[in-house]
Amino acid sequence: MRKTDRPRSGASPGSAQGAAGEGGAVGSRHTPGFTRPAARFASAVLLAGSLALVAPAPSSYAGASPVQSSGSRGAAAEGCDEGPAACHGGVKWLYRYSYSLGLHPFTSPHEVRRQLTDHFWLFPVSGACPARIRPADECDLLGGNPVRVEAVGATRLQISTLPGHDLGDGLHIRFAFSRTFGFHYLVVSAWQDRPTRCTRSTPCAVASRAGAWALWKVLSATLAVTAYAA
């Protein structure tokens, strides 16, 4: 006897559309299997590119204004605590140096700054200054060079030179700390209220900038190690 049932594979036009819909669903289920490796590869490339772009120290921290404490507000107007743009019509940076402190993913910039201000003997020329410094503190750096602590912010420290300093008074130095993708940076910026005997002399100014670069390089190397204990 001849069977009247049609084979399962011979679908009717109506069922063909259903099969096409099912086939599309099946195809869509398999699509992520092909695109997932490509997506992972693309993500890895983007991450590598991002790390390459942010490897240099971000320049925005160099010009950031420090967070003033109440003790330093009195000196801010005269001491140009807001930065060189506020000093006598705007003076230029004497120098701005950037240093890497290495990879410290579990340490914040605030903790590195606190490590320095709470253990100021880490400063290469701390001299007769106290171990813990606070805004408005005055002390002598190595060689009898008087300075004042102008401001201590969350991620920055700012000091200024006083009369009797070898480089003259009215020199402001800001130490700004930052972190990008776990890498820490120190940016040291300096400016002055008015030209001094040293900055008027080209040989002295060049020697001063070179000496400052070497000095803050020592500081950055020290903080790169002590940051592990911060």
Backbone as a chain_set.jsonl record, in Angstrom:
{"seq": "MRKTDRPRSGASPGSAQGAAGEGGAVGSRHTPGFTRPAARFASAVLLAGSLALVAPAPSSYAGASPVQSSGSRGAAAEGCDEGPAACHGGVKWLYRYSYSLGLHPFTSPHEVRRQLTDHFWLFPVSGACPARIRPADECDLLGGNPVRVEAVGATRLQISTLPGHDLGDGLHIRFAFSRTFGFHYLVVSAWQDRPTRCTRSTPCAVASRAGAWALWKVLSATLAVTAYAA", "coords": {"N": [[0.849, -1.187, 0.0], [0.539, 2.222, -0.837], [2.163, 4.845, 0.809], [0.723, 7.765, 2.062], [1.718, 9.87, 3.508], [3.899, 12.617, 3.32], [7.42, 12.907, 2.977], [9.38, 14.107, 5.807], [11.27, 15.943, 5.134], [10.339, 17.198, 2.915], [8.989, 19.98, 2.898], [6.137, 22.109, 3.004], [5.308, 25.159, 1.144], [4.479, 27.033, 3.034], [5.513, 25.96, 5.357], [8.123, 26.124, 4.646], [8.777, 28.78, 4.897], [8.609, 28.949, 7.633], [10.671, 27.224, 8.233], [12.737, 28.685, 7.173], [12.674, 30.853, 8.887], [13.326, 29.548, 11.249], [15.799, 28.637, 10.487], [17.112, 31.095, 10.296], [17.031, 31.78, 12.968], [18.618, 29.795, 14.006], [20.974, 30.398, 12.698], [21.488, 32.879, 13.866], [21.957, 32.103, 16.411], [24.401, 30.902, 16.169], [26.02, 32.946, 15.421], [27.311, 34.592, 17.533], [29.296, 32.812, 18.237], [31.182, 33.06, 16.259], [31.872, 35.749, 16.308], [32.763, 36.38, 18.85], [35.597, 35.761, 19.425], [36.737, 37.665, 17.707], [35.772, 40.017, 18.829], [37.005, 39.942, 21.315], [39.67, 40.147, 20.512], [39.659, 42.679, 19.347], [39.053, 44.232, 21.615], [41.358, 43.815, 23.123], [43.276, 45.036, 21.493], [42.382, 47.714, 21.58], [42.72, 48.262, 24.338], [45.493, 48.008, 24.617], [46.296, 50.079, 22.953], [45.252, 52.24, 24.385], [46.768, 52.169, 26.755], [49.255, 52.774, 25.712], [48.856, 55.379, 24.906], [48.433, 56.746, 27.309], [50.72, 56.44, 28.734], [52.779, 58.498, 29.02], [53.301, 61.082, 31.489], [50.426, 62.762, 32.642], [49.785, 66.063, 31.611], [48.028, 67.8, 32.791], [48.07, 67.822, 35.551], [50.257, 69.287, 36.208], [49.612, 71.97, 36.048], [47.614, 72.26, 37.883], [45.756, 73.802, 40.479], [46.662, 74.085, 43.905], [45.013, 72.623, 46.768], [44.06, 74.748, 49.146], [44.814, 75.251, 52.578], [43.479, 76.58, 55.642], [45.556, 77.777, 56.958], [47.285, 78.693, 55.005], [46.054, 80.608, 53.501], [46.419, 83.287, 54.047], [48.916, 83.819, 53.022], [48.477, 83.424, 50.397], [47.616, 85.497, 48.614], [49.837, 87.18, 48.438], [51.785, 85.322, 47.939], [51.232, 84.112, 45.495], [49.732, 81.745, 45.285], [47.879, 80.572, 43.67], [49.063, 80.001, 41.302], [51.277, 80.758, 38.487], [49.894, 82.528, 36.801], [48.588, 84.274, 38.439], [50.476, 85.873, 39.498], [51.712, 88.951, 39.698], [50.703, 90.01, 37.214], [51.155, 87.804, 35.687], [53.522, 85.436, 35.353], [56.008, 83.309, 33.843], [56.472, 79.715, 33.879], [59.346, 78.599, 35.558], [60.42, 76.087, 35.407], [59.138, 72.821, 34.531], [58.97, 69.678, 35.468], [58.61, 66.212, 34.822], [58.191, 63.066, 36.358], [58.354, 59.52, 36.577], [56.908, 57.346, 38.937], [56.608, 54.69, 38.956], [54.773, 51.533, 38.972], [52.004, 51.325, 40.985], [49.378, 50.026, 41.781], [47.655, 49.735, 43.945], [47.859, 51.903, 45.548], [47.088, 55.236, 46.357], [47.384, 58.555, 44.863], [47.108, 60.457, 46.877], [48.003, 59.068, 49.132], [50.69, 58.747, 48.534], [51.535, 61.417, 48.496], [51.026, 62.0, 51.205], [52.842, 60.292, 52.375], [55.196, 61.623, 51.874], [54.864, 64.206, 53.117], [54.36, 63.474, 55.757], [56.644, 62.204, 56.423], [58.993, 63.878, 56.147], [61.703, 63.754, 56.066], [62.34, 62.243, 53.938], [62.623, 63.973, 51.869], [65.106, 65.209, 49.72], [66.747, 67.382, 50.59], [65.981, 67.992, 53.217], [66.982, 69.064, 55.589], [66.827, 71.081, 58.498], [64.128, 70.847, 58.884], [60.913, 69.868, 60.29], [59.841, 66.432, 60.887], [57.205, 65.931, 60.125], [55.4, 67.99, 58.104], [53.397, 70.956, 57.88], [50.893, 73.246, 56.544], [51.976, 76.654, 56.455], [54.198, 76.211, 58.008], [57.581, 77.046, 58.738], [60.948, 76.554, 57.904], [64.42, 75.532, 57.719], [66.012, 74.427, 54.859], [68.536, 72.093, 53.755], [71.736, 73.477, 54.186], [70.987, 75.878, 55.193], [68.823, 77.2, 53.966], [66.006, 79.017, 53.972], [62.514, 78.167, 53.941], [58.95, 78.229, 53.299], [56.023, 76.381, 53.995], [53.578, 76.491, 51.789], [51.119, 75.357, 50.934], [49.223, 72.38, 51.431], [47.733, 69.948, 49.732], [45.288, 67.468, 48.701], [46.596, 65.903, 46.791], [48.974, 67.24, 46.398], [51.843, 69.276, 47.148], [53.109, 72.4, 48.155], [55.742, 74.682, 48.308], [57.592, 77.651, 49.279], [60.356, 79.865, 48.746], [62.19, 81.796, 51.147], [63.471, 85.062, 52.25], [66.999, 85.047, 52.183], [67.435, 82.602, 51.128], [69.422, 80.636, 48.893], [68.684, 80.784, 46.207], [67.217, 83.037, 46.14], [64.315, 84.894, 47.321], [60.742, 84.266, 47.113], [60.408, 82.234, 45.28], [58.433, 79.673, 44.05], [57.521, 76.32, 44.466], [55.915, 73.517, 43.303], [54.695, 70.302, 44.009], [53.132, 67.832, 42.431], [51.05, 65.01, 42.49], [49.959, 62.126, 40.702], [47.949, 59.462, 39.246], [47.659, 57.02, 36.722], [46.073, 54.374, 35.284], [47.245, 52.764, 37.254], [49.898, 53.54, 37.19], [52.12, 55.772, 38.682], [52.851, 59.288, 38.902], [55.008, 62.119, 39.26], [54.921, 65.55, 39.098], [56.842, 68.373, 38.974], [56.69, 71.756, 39.407], [57.84, 75.096, 38.949], [57.894, 78.57, 39.749], [58.247, 82.161, 39.979], [57.901, 85.139, 42.004], [59.116, 87.488, 41.19], [61.959, 88.383, 39.154], [65.103, 87.149, 40.326], [68.449, 87.576, 41.646], [69.789, 85.308, 40.785], [68.134, 84.23, 38.739], [68.266, 86.242, 36.904], [70.737, 85.976, 35.856], [72.044, 84.171, 33.251], [73.857, 81.848, 33.27], [73.601, 81.048, 35.987], [70.853, 80.583, 36.17], [70.498, 78.474, 34.359], [72.108, 76.522, 35.543], [70.729, 76.274, 37.928], [68.248, 75.199, 37.111], [69.099, 72.771, 36.033], [70.217, 71.585, 38.292], [67.927, 71.401, 39.862], [66.416, 69.556, 38.386], [67.966, 67.21, 38.714], [67.851, 66.948, 41.478], [65.097, 66.58, 42.067], [64.778, 64.276, 40.701], [66.093, 62.453, 42.312], [64.344, 62.581, 44.471], [62.009, 61.507, 43.297], [62.864, 58.897, 42.754], [63.213, 57.975, 45.334], [60.578, 58.128, 46.368], [59.379, 56.306, 44.681], [60.131, 53.916, 45.741], [59.361, 54.048, 48.495], [56.643, 54.311, 48.19], [55.486, 51.822, 48.189], [55.109, 51.287, 50.826], [53.294, 53.118, 51.569]], "CA": [[0.0, 0.0, 0.0], [1.377, 3.416, -0.942], [1.993, 5.79, 1.923], [0.291, 9.103, 1.651], [2.453, 10.902, 4.231], [5.073, 13.128, 2.62], [8.628, 12.891, 3.827], [9.527, 15.292, 6.661], [12.127, 16.944, 4.509], [9.615, 17.92, 1.876], [8.109, 20.922, 3.591], [5.249, 22.923, 2.179], [5.776, 26.55, 1.077], [4.258, 27.724, 4.316], [6.486, 25.485, 6.34], [9.462, 26.56, 4.226], [9.029, 30.067, 5.537], [8.908, 28.685, 9.046], [12.02, 26.672, 8.32], [13.68, 29.781, 6.959], [12.739, 31.61, 10.14], [14.093, 28.768, 12.22], [17.198, 28.668, 10.077], [17.672, 32.391, 10.707], [17.277, 31.766, 14.412], [19.799, 28.949, 14.253], [22.152, 31.161, 12.287], [21.782, 33.925, 14.844], [22.536, 31.505, 17.617], [25.802, 30.56, 15.926], [26.797, 34.151, 15.118], [28.249, 34.982, 18.588], [30.43, 31.905, 18.288], [32.188, 33.518, 15.317], [32.274, 37.133, 16.575], [33.353, 36.554, 20.181], [37.065, 35.921, 19.367], [37.066, 38.94, 17.08], [35.494, 41.078, 19.807], [38.07, 39.914, 22.328], [40.888, 40.666, 19.903], [39.496, 44.132, 19.206], [39.16, 44.84, 22.949], [42.768, 43.79, 23.527], [43.978, 46.067, 20.732], [41.996, 49.022, 22.119], [43.34, 48.439, 25.641], [46.915, 48.244, 24.409], [46.441, 51.433, 22.435], [44.975, 53.199, 25.463], [47.927, 52.198, 27.651], [50.346, 53.468, 25.029], [48.568, 56.805, 24.871], [48.463, 57.366, 28.632], [51.978, 56.15, 29.41], [53.421, 59.72, 29.506], [52.623, 61.714, 32.609], [49.432, 63.737, 32.188], [50.271, 67.41, 31.869], [47.027, 68.605, 33.479], [48.389, 67.928, 36.953], [51.294, 70.278, 36.441], [49.038, 73.286, 36.199], [46.474, 72.253, 38.8], [45.906, 74.646, 41.659], [46.625, 73.29, 45.119], [43.913, 72.83, 47.711], [44.619, 75.529, 50.235], [44.318, 75.111, 53.934], [43.231, 77.887, 56.244], [46.813, 78.37, 57.396], [48.058, 79.252, 53.903], [45.283, 81.591, 52.749], [46.974, 84.612, 54.251], [50.073, 83.989, 52.158], [48.128, 83.121, 49.009], [47.561, 86.683, 47.785], [51.189, 87.677, 48.222], [52.649, 84.252, 47.494], [50.819, 83.591, 44.196], [49.462, 80.331, 45.514], [47.011, 80.058, 42.618], [49.841, 79.679, 40.111], [51.985, 81.91, 37.919], [48.998, 83.494, 36.163], [48.141, 85.234, 39.445], [51.646, 86.567, 40.042], [52.181, 90.204, 39.119], [50.37, 90.095, 35.802], [51.399, 86.537, 35.013], [54.9, 85.094, 35.024], [56.106, 82.006, 33.218], [57.107, 78.658, 34.659], [60.801, 78.467, 35.452], [60.565, 74.734, 34.876], [58.081, 71.843, 34.847], [59.586, 68.379, 35.23], [57.734, 65.071, 35.067], [58.921, 61.855, 36.733], [57.539, 58.333, 36.827], [57.138, 56.692, 40.224], [56.412, 53.256, 38.792], [53.437, 50.935, 39.058], [51.489, 51.118, 42.344], [47.92, 50.01, 41.544], [46.864, 49.716, 45.183], [48.232, 53.097, 46.308], [46.503, 56.443, 45.762], [48.274, 59.715, 44.878], [47.021, 61.088, 48.196], [48.846, 58.319, 50.058], [52.091, 59.049, 48.212], [51.789, 62.767, 49.021], [51.077, 61.933, 52.667], [54.094, 59.638, 52.729], [56.241, 62.648, 51.847], [54.672, 65.268, 54.103], [54.416, 62.902, 57.104], [58.017, 61.727, 56.629], [59.675, 64.852, 55.299], [63.121, 63.43, 55.955], [62.522, 61.65, 52.612], [62.987, 65.076, 50.982], [66.573, 65.132, 49.612], [67.433, 68.444, 51.326], [65.032, 68.358, 54.284], [67.69, 69.923, 56.54], [66.339, 71.184, 59.87], [62.67, 70.869, 58.891], [60.324, 68.789, 61.093], [59.539, 65.195, 60.161], [55.875, 66.114, 59.553], [55.231, 69.402, 57.787], [52.019, 71.423, 57.736], [50.821, 74.587, 55.958], [52.491, 77.796, 57.212], [55.462, 75.871, 58.664], [58.801, 77.624, 58.186], [62.116, 75.82, 58.359], [65.592, 75.684, 56.865], [66.482, 73.272, 54.116], [69.968, 71.84, 53.889], [72.554, 74.616, 53.815], [70.431, 77.093, 55.763], [67.948, 77.873, 53.001], [64.667, 79.056, 54.593], [61.339, 77.981, 53.088], [57.655, 78.172, 53.958], [55.056, 75.452, 53.399], [52.448, 77.336, 51.38], [49.865, 74.611, 50.844], [49.243, 70.92, 51.363], [46.45, 69.493, 49.221], [45.089, 66.023, 48.686], [47.606, 65.251, 45.958], [50.052, 68.156, 46.062], [52.553, 70.038, 48.173], [53.709, 73.605, 47.591], [56.606, 75.43, 49.218], [58.169, 78.867, 48.703], [61.608, 80.276, 49.367], [62.138, 83.02, 51.956], [64.727, 85.83, 52.174], [68.154, 84.312, 52.686], [67.611, 81.384, 50.341], [70.467, 80.788, 47.879], [68.087, 81.12, 44.918], [66.407, 84.225, 46.313], [62.995, 84.651, 47.888], [59.635, 84.364, 46.17], [60.378, 81.103, 44.348], [57.392, 78.728, 44.454], [57.727, 74.979, 43.893], [54.743, 72.675, 43.537], [54.878, 68.872, 43.765], [51.796, 67.286, 42.163], [51.071, 63.559, 42.314], [48.813, 61.604, 39.959], [48.007, 58.044, 38.893], [46.924, 56.64, 35.524], [46.152, 52.928, 35.081], [48.147, 52.184, 38.236], [51.225, 54.15, 37.118], [52.163, 57.035, 39.415], [53.714, 60.319, 38.338], [55.273, 63.339, 40.018], [55.218, 66.712, 38.265], [57.373, 69.468, 39.785], [56.604, 73.025, 38.682], [58.414, 76.21, 39.712], [57.757, 79.918, 39.21], [58.728, 83.153, 40.945], [57.164, 86.401, 42.08], [59.862, 88.475, 40.417], [63.314, 87.878, 38.892], [66.092, 87.25, 41.4], [69.83, 87.714, 41.17], [70.159, 84.085, 40.079], [67.383, 84.045, 37.496], [68.697, 87.261, 35.942], [71.998, 85.496, 35.284], [71.791, 82.971, 32.459], [74.564, 80.664, 33.776], [73.028, 80.63, 37.266], [69.514, 80.055, 35.927], [70.648, 77.165, 33.728], [72.615, 75.604, 36.56], [69.663, 76.049, 38.901], [67.271, 74.275, 36.527], [69.723, 71.448, 35.924], [70.31, 71.045, 39.648], [66.581, 71.042, 40.312], [66.012, 68.309, 37.723], [68.665, 66.1, 39.358], [67.378, 66.831, 42.855], [63.75, 65.981, 42.087], [64.946, 62.899, 40.229], [66.397, 61.686, 43.529], [63.091, 62.495, 45.232], [61.096, 60.578, 42.633], [63.378, 57.537, 42.958], [62.926, 57.628, 46.735], [59.147, 57.898, 46.516], [59.025, 55.099, 43.929], [60.339, 52.784, 46.66], [58.564, 54.196, 49.717], [55.221, 54.225, 47.858], [55.016, 50.487, 48.527], [54.745, 51.278, 52.242], [52.354, 54.221, 51.815]], "C": [[0.888, 1.242, 0.0], [1.09, 4.385, 0.201], [1.641, 7.155, 1.397], [1.061, 10.202, 2.378], [3.675, 11.32, 3.433], [6.276, 13.084, 3.548], [8.729, 14.19, 4.607], [10.358, 16.377, 5.999], [11.416, 17.724, 3.432], [8.607, 18.842, 2.476], [7.3, 21.69, 2.589], [5.784, 24.339, 2.128], [5.578, 27.279, 2.373], [5.271, 27.292, 5.347], [7.886, 25.894, 5.965], [9.792, 27.9, 4.838], [9.347, 29.888, 6.999], [10.305, 28.136, 9.198], [13.052, 27.756, 8.118], [13.816, 30.615, 8.209], [13.542, 30.883, 11.17], [15.556, 28.768, 11.852], [17.849, 29.969, 10.455], [17.954, 32.418, 12.175], [18.501, 30.951, 14.736], [21.064, 29.693, 13.884], [22.512, 32.223, 13.292], [22.357, 33.359, 16.104], [24.001, 31.195, 17.409], [26.665, 31.794, 15.706], [27.748, 34.555, 16.23], [29.465, 34.082, 18.651], [31.548, 32.359, 17.363], [32.716, 34.905, 15.684], [32.95, 37.31, 17.915], [34.881, 36.647, 20.146], [37.469, 37.246, 18.751], [36.858, 40.097, 18.041], [36.582, 41.121, 20.869], [39.36, 40.499, 21.775], [40.825, 42.18, 19.779], [39.631, 44.831, 20.55], [40.603, 44.891, 23.401], [43.565, 44.86, 22.808], [43.669, 47.457, 21.271], [42.64, 49.285, 23.459], [44.817, 48.729, 25.5], [47.162, 49.643, 23.879], [46.224, 52.487, 23.491], [46.153, 53.316, 26.404], [49.085, 52.945, 27.014], [50.125, 54.971, 25.028], [48.723, 57.466, 26.222], [49.764, 57.112, 29.347], [52.709, 57.408, 29.852], [52.618, 60.343, 30.623], [51.631, 62.746, 32.107], [49.834, 65.137, 32.586], [49.289, 68.227, 32.686], [47.346, 68.773, 34.953], [49.433, 69.001, 37.224], [50.721, 71.656, 36.684], [47.9, 73.36, 37.181], [46.753, 73.117, 40.006], [45.815, 73.812, 42.912], [45.403, 73.592, 45.953], [44.475, 73.541, 48.932], [44.007, 75.145, 51.566], [44.152, 76.504, 54.521], [44.524, 78.572, 56.639], [47.569, 79.044, 56.275], [47.307, 80.34, 53.149], [45.854, 82.992, 52.888], [48.148, 84.877, 53.332], [49.728, 83.839, 50.694], [48.176, 84.363, 48.136], [48.954, 87.188, 47.455], [52.068, 86.6, 47.605], [52.232, 83.602, 46.199], [50.499, 82.119, 44.277], [48.591, 79.723, 44.426], [47.779, 79.714, 41.349], [50.423, 80.928, 39.48], [51.087, 82.938, 37.254], [48.54, 84.571, 37.132], [49.281, 86.087, 39.988], [52.01, 87.783, 39.205], [51.94, 90.266, 37.611], [50.673, 88.824, 35.033], [52.854, 86.332, 34.655], [54.932, 83.678, 34.496], [56.721, 80.997, 34.191], [58.624, 78.749, 34.482], [61.158, 77.087, 34.929], [59.363, 73.902, 35.288], [58.638, 70.478, 34.459], [58.627, 67.259, 35.628], [58.57, 63.826, 35.321], [57.933, 60.712, 36.952], [57.921, 57.723, 38.17], [56.874, 55.191, 40.138], [54.969, 52.831, 38.981], [53.077, 50.656, 40.515], [49.957, 51.103, 42.273], [47.075, 50.073, 42.797], [47.181, 50.905, 46.088], [47.671, 54.319, 45.606], [47.54, 57.567, 45.751], [48.261, 60.432, 46.22], [47.946, 60.383, 49.198], [50.328, 58.568, 49.793], [52.446, 60.444, 48.708], [51.917, 62.743, 50.533], [52.354, 61.255, 53.145], [55.233, 60.652, 52.784], [56.069, 63.667, 52.96], [54.692, 64.755, 55.541], [55.796, 62.345, 57.442], [58.942, 62.612, 55.788], [61.176, 64.622, 55.22], [63.406, 62.69, 54.642], [62.918, 62.706, 51.579], [64.509, 65.149, 50.924], [67.327, 66.183, 50.411], [66.548, 68.931, 52.472], [65.674, 69.22, 55.366], [67.105, 69.881, 57.939], [64.816, 71.219, 59.948], [62.123, 69.719, 59.729], [60.001, 67.573, 60.237], [58.174, 65.276, 59.49], [55.659, 67.6, 59.332], [53.761, 69.713, 57.553], [52.024, 72.805, 57.095], [51.247, 75.664, 56.955], [53.742, 77.461, 58.005], [56.612, 76.565, 57.948], [59.989, 76.878, 58.762], [63.247, 76.043, 57.368], [65.921, 74.369, 56.178], [67.996, 73.165, 54.262], [70.775, 73.034, 53.384], [72.015, 75.937, 54.325], [69.591, 77.892, 54.788], [66.513, 77.87, 53.523], [63.544, 78.915, 53.559], [60.091, 78.018, 53.958], [56.778, 77.152, 53.229], [53.812, 76.264, 53.068], [51.126, 76.588, 51.402], [50.139, 73.128, 50.81], [47.846, 70.485, 50.935], [46.362, 67.981, 49.235], [46.189, 65.322, 47.914], [48.746, 66.19, 45.594], [50.611, 68.859, 47.287], [53.18, 71.241, 47.489], [54.509, 74.332, 48.66], [57.099, 76.685, 48.495], [59.437, 79.221, 49.451], [61.429, 81.609, 50.086], [63.443, 83.798, 51.803], [65.87, 85.071, 52.848], [68.382, 83.006, 51.946], [68.63, 81.638, 49.229], [69.905, 81.206, 46.524], [67.243, 82.379, 44.975], [65.033, 83.89, 46.862], [61.928, 84.782, 46.807], [59.639, 83.308, 45.086], [59.386, 80.079, 44.879], [57.605, 77.406, 43.725], [56.553, 74.111, 44.292], [55.045, 71.236, 43.13], [53.482, 68.251, 43.636], [51.897, 65.801, 41.833], [49.809, 63.122, 41.577], [49.033, 60.128, 39.677], [47.137, 57.788, 37.674], [47.159, 55.161, 35.261], [47.194, 52.289, 36.012], [49.536, 52.768, 38.227], [51.178, 55.527, 37.783], [53.179, 57.988, 38.788], [53.859, 61.474, 39.334], [55.625, 64.435, 39.023], [55.63, 67.847, 39.185], [57.388, 70.725, 38.932], [57.142, 74.14, 39.564], [58.165, 77.525, 38.983], [58.171, 80.888, 40.307], [57.881, 84.403, 40.911], [57.804, 87.45, 41.169], [61.265, 87.922, 40.179], [64.239, 88.106, 40.085], [67.487, 87.388, 40.788], [70.252, 86.49, 40.361], [69.427, 83.959, 38.746], [67.704, 85.119, 36.459], [69.98, 86.841, 35.227], [71.745, 84.189, 34.534], [72.547, 81.751, 32.966], [73.971, 80.135, 35.08], [71.654, 80.012, 37.058], [69.578, 78.67, 35.305], [71.126, 76.132, 34.736], [71.546, 75.271, 37.591], [68.637, 75.058, 38.375], [67.836, 72.864, 36.411], [69.837, 70.789, 37.292], [68.96, 70.611, 40.184], [66.13, 69.733, 39.674], [66.657, 67.103, 38.409], [68.145, 65.868, 40.775], [66.013, 66.156, 42.912], [63.76, 64.573, 41.494], [65.264, 61.979, 41.398], [65.135, 61.503, 44.364], [62.142, 61.482, 44.603], [61.554, 59.133, 42.806], [63.103, 57.065, 44.38], [61.459, 57.295, 46.925], [58.679, 56.654, 45.755], [59.177, 53.862, 44.801], [59.419, 52.879, 47.862], [57.065, 54.141, 49.44], [54.651, 52.854, 48.175], [54.561, 50.406, 49.993], [53.722, 52.357, 52.57], [50.972, 53.692, 52.166]], "O": [[1.868, 1.311, 0.742], [-0.06, 4.696, 0.51], [2.2, 7.629, 0.408], [1.066, 11.348, 1.927], [4.408, 10.471, 2.925], [6.142, 13.21, 4.765], [8.25, 15.235, 4.167], [10.18, 17.567, 6.26], [11.857, 18.815, 3.069], [7.431, 18.484, 2.549], [7.728, 21.899, 1.454], [6.616, 24.713, 2.954], [6.431, 28.07, 2.776], [5.815, 28.099, 6.101], [8.756, 26.009, 6.829], [10.925, 28.147, 5.25], [10.218, 30.56, 7.552], [11.04, 28.49, 10.12], [14.094, 27.777, 8.773], [14.914, 31.04, 8.568], [14.342, 31.482, 11.889], [16.44, 28.876, 12.702], [19.002, 29.984, 10.888], [18.955, 32.981, 12.619], [19.313, 31.311, 15.588], [22.071, 29.657, 14.592], [23.69, 32.46, 13.557], [23.138, 34.011, 16.797], [24.777, 31.218, 18.364], [27.89, 31.72, 15.789], [28.908, 34.845, 15.939], [30.542, 34.514, 19.063], [32.72, 32.092, 17.624], [33.875, 35.216, 15.409], [33.654, 38.3, 18.113], [35.433, 37.542, 20.786], [38.42, 37.884, 19.202], [37.649, 41.038, 18.077], [37.026, 42.194, 21.275], [40.061, 41.245, 22.46], [41.796, 42.88, 20.064], [40.245, 45.895, 20.638], [41.039, 45.879, 23.991], [44.419, 45.517, 23.403], [44.568, 48.287, 21.409], [43.072, 50.408, 23.72], [45.346, 49.603, 26.187], [48.106, 50.318, 24.29], [46.911, 53.508, 23.51], [46.515, 54.418, 26.815], [49.815, 53.665, 27.695], [51.074, 55.748, 25.135], [49.107, 58.633, 26.292], [49.911, 57.539, 30.493], [53.232, 57.424, 30.967], [51.403, 60.16, 30.705], [51.965, 63.535, 31.223], [50.18, 65.391, 33.74], [49.672, 69.262, 33.233], [46.939, 69.765, 35.557], [49.495, 69.559, 38.319], [51.288, 72.435, 37.451], [47.27, 74.409, 37.314], [47.88, 73.153, 40.5], [44.977, 72.914, 42.991], [44.824, 74.674, 45.863], [45.284, 72.973, 49.667], [42.839, 74.767, 51.655], [44.632, 77.486, 53.956], [44.598, 79.801, 56.66], [48.42, 79.892, 56.541], [47.87, 80.944, 52.237], [45.781, 83.793, 51.956], [48.366, 86.01, 52.904], [50.568, 84.09, 49.83], [48.715, 84.313, 47.031], [49.223, 87.582, 46.32], [52.985, 86.903, 46.842], [52.836, 82.599, 45.818], [50.939, 81.331, 43.44], [48.559, 78.503, 44.266], [47.192, 79.181, 40.407], [50.098, 82.041, 39.892], [51.465, 84.105, 37.148], [48.146, 85.659, 36.712], [49.062, 86.937, 40.852], [52.561, 87.644, 38.113], [52.856, 90.539, 36.835], [50.459, 88.782, 33.821], [53.368, 86.986, 33.748], [53.977, 82.924, 34.684], [57.383, 81.354, 35.166], [59.114, 78.954, 33.371], [62.071, 76.929, 34.118], [58.664, 74.219, 36.25], [58.763, 70.159, 33.277], [57.928, 67.349, 36.637], [59.533, 63.554, 34.603], [56.824, 60.916, 37.446], [59.101, 57.598, 38.498], [56.916, 54.499, 41.155], [54.069, 53.658, 39.129], [53.736, 49.869, 41.195], [49.314, 52.075, 42.667], [45.898, 50.428, 42.731], [46.812, 50.91, 47.262], [47.767, 54.429, 44.383], [48.481, 57.54, 46.545], [49.286, 60.958, 46.654], [48.594, 61.038, 50.014], [51.131, 58.596, 50.726], [53.52, 60.649, 49.274], [52.806, 63.385, 51.093], [52.888, 61.602, 54.199], [56.122, 60.557, 53.63], [57.024, 63.966, 53.677], [55.007, 65.514, 56.457], [56.087, 62.05, 58.601], [59.584, 62.147, 54.846], [61.852, 65.232, 54.392], [64.566, 62.522, 54.266], [63.483, 62.375, 50.536], [65.155, 65.152, 51.972], [68.438, 65.919, 50.871], [66.386, 70.135, 52.672], [64.989, 70.024, 55.998], [66.905, 68.809, 58.51], [64.267, 71.589, 60.987], [62.791, 68.695, 59.872], [59.9, 67.671, 59.014], [57.998, 64.744, 58.394], [55.73, 68.385, 60.278], [52.987, 68.87, 57.099], [53.056, 73.476, 57.098], [50.922, 75.595, 58.14], [54.311, 78.355, 58.631], [56.628, 76.665, 56.721], [60.038, 76.601, 59.96], [63.062, 76.659, 56.318], [66.086, 73.335, 56.826], [68.644, 74.046, 54.826], [70.53, 73.539, 52.288], [72.51, 76.999, 53.95], [69.639, 79.123, 54.783], [65.864, 76.824, 53.518], [63.615, 79.464, 52.46], [60.155, 77.863, 55.177], [56.792, 77.073, 52.001], [53.076, 76.676, 53.966], [50.115, 77.133, 51.845], [51.134, 72.668, 50.249], [46.885, 70.638, 51.69], [47.261, 67.3, 49.727], [46.665, 64.266, 48.329], [49.423, 65.972, 44.589], [49.943, 69.011, 48.31], [53.716, 71.13, 46.386], [54.025, 74.568, 49.767], [57.035, 76.776, 47.269], [59.581, 78.92, 50.635], [60.619, 82.442, 49.681], [64.422, 83.26, 51.286], [65.716, 84.528, 53.942], [69.421, 82.37, 52.122], [68.691, 82.741, 48.686], [70.577, 81.909, 45.769], [66.62, 82.758, 43.982], [64.631, 82.726, 46.868], [62.172, 85.332, 45.733], [58.953, 83.457, 44.075], [59.485, 79.66, 46.032], [57.839, 77.381, 42.517], [56.233, 73.983, 45.474], [55.58, 70.981, 42.051], [52.744, 68.158, 44.617], [52.715, 65.385, 41.012], [48.729, 63.67, 41.795], [50.134, 59.603, 39.839], [46.01, 58.278, 37.595], [48.293, 54.734, 35.042], [47.93, 51.389, 35.607], [50.302, 52.528, 39.16], [50.307, 56.343, 37.482], [54.199, 57.578, 38.233], [52.962, 61.757, 40.129], [56.524, 64.267, 38.2], [54.872, 68.244, 40.071], [58.013, 70.764, 37.873], [56.931, 74.139, 40.777], [58.218, 77.586, 37.755], [58.418, 80.477, 41.441], [57.223, 84.695, 39.912], [57.115, 88.196, 40.474], [61.717, 87.067, 40.939], [64.159, 89.131, 40.763], [67.662, 87.324, 39.572], [70.981, 86.611, 39.376], [70.038, 83.617, 37.734], [67.444, 84.932, 35.271], [70.265, 87.304, 34.123], [71.284, 83.212, 35.123], [71.94, 80.688, 33.09], [73.848, 78.924, 35.265], [71.321, 79.018, 37.704], [68.805, 77.786, 35.675], [70.619, 75.011, 34.782], [71.459, 74.141, 38.071], [68.199, 74.172, 39.108], [67.136, 71.883, 36.659], [69.588, 69.593, 37.44], [68.847, 69.594, 40.869], [65.53, 68.892, 40.342], [65.993, 66.098, 38.66], [68.017, 64.726, 41.217], [65.8, 65.256, 43.724], [62.86, 63.776, 41.756], [64.763, 60.857, 41.467], [64.88, 60.423, 44.898], [61.535, 60.681, 45.314], [60.727, 58.239, 42.985], [62.796, 55.894, 44.603], [61.122, 56.299, 47.565], [57.696, 56.022, 46.142], [58.453, 52.88, 44.634], [58.762, 51.9, 48.217], [56.284, 53.943, 50.37], [53.449, 52.729, 48.408], [53.737, 49.565, 50.351], [53.323, 52.5, 53.726], [50.053, 54.476, 52.405]]}, "num_chains": 1, "name": "protein.A"}
